[in-house]
């Protein structure tokens, strides 16, 4: 299966972003891709909660999602929407950060709500409180496709290796890590963490990312790291798109998964242990 990982700079206008993503999907399909992947929060990057509350929708009413389902069908591709920001109907007003896998008939085959919320003080000038605007998910998700079993994760999940091990032990062969990583932490940890998750599980790791400086409302700016990457099941960087918007292509061969796991069969070597606390 030929995969296409899209790297974009989403704004705070969902339908503007929809046109940009649609164009990239059509181009990828025209270049022979059967599996297209987009980054985290493909529909909107915003620092303005009021704007989000005004413009975001519930899943069943969301025009961005409907547009992407039509696009997957028209282009005849499997589509991983890295994630969308969506209303949930919760009384506290928090949104969902939700990933979708859509088949070539436009049907949704899997959903995943981001489990781990990015609440961190990266520096004196860069602080995130994702949990104040988004509710965490509670369920890990795999999706069986004709070209392999996908394990769904999102961005900050990358720092929690037990999730990836559980997905691999449940059958995942390709781990998805759509992201909007901060430049500071991205430079320090992005590649290392992606490679580690591949090495630990013997899976392909495919990570489509947001990049550049985003128009986020109220004059605020947010920057993301970019560097959409594909990692082999042996932990090698197969491709790194850098910081520019564009599309990374690669051919997935699940024989590479089987070979990596045969050489290092650590997924089958778990042992229980006791903890000694002095």
Buried (B, 14 or more C-beta within 10 A) or exposed (E): BBBBBBBBBBBBBBEBBBEBBBEBBBBBBEEEBBBBBBBBBBBBBBBBBEBBEEBBBEBEEBEBBBBBBEBBBBBEBBBBBBBBBBBBEEEEEBBBBBBBBBBBEBEBBBBBBBBBBBEBEBEEEBEBEBEEBBBBBEEBBBBEBEBBBBBBBBBBBBBBBEBBBBBBEEEBBBBBBBBBBBBBBBEEBBBEBBBBBBBBBBBBBBBBBBBBEBBBBEEEEBBBBBBBBBBBBBBEBBEBBEBEBBBBBBEBBBEBBEEBBEEBEEBEEEEEEEEEEE
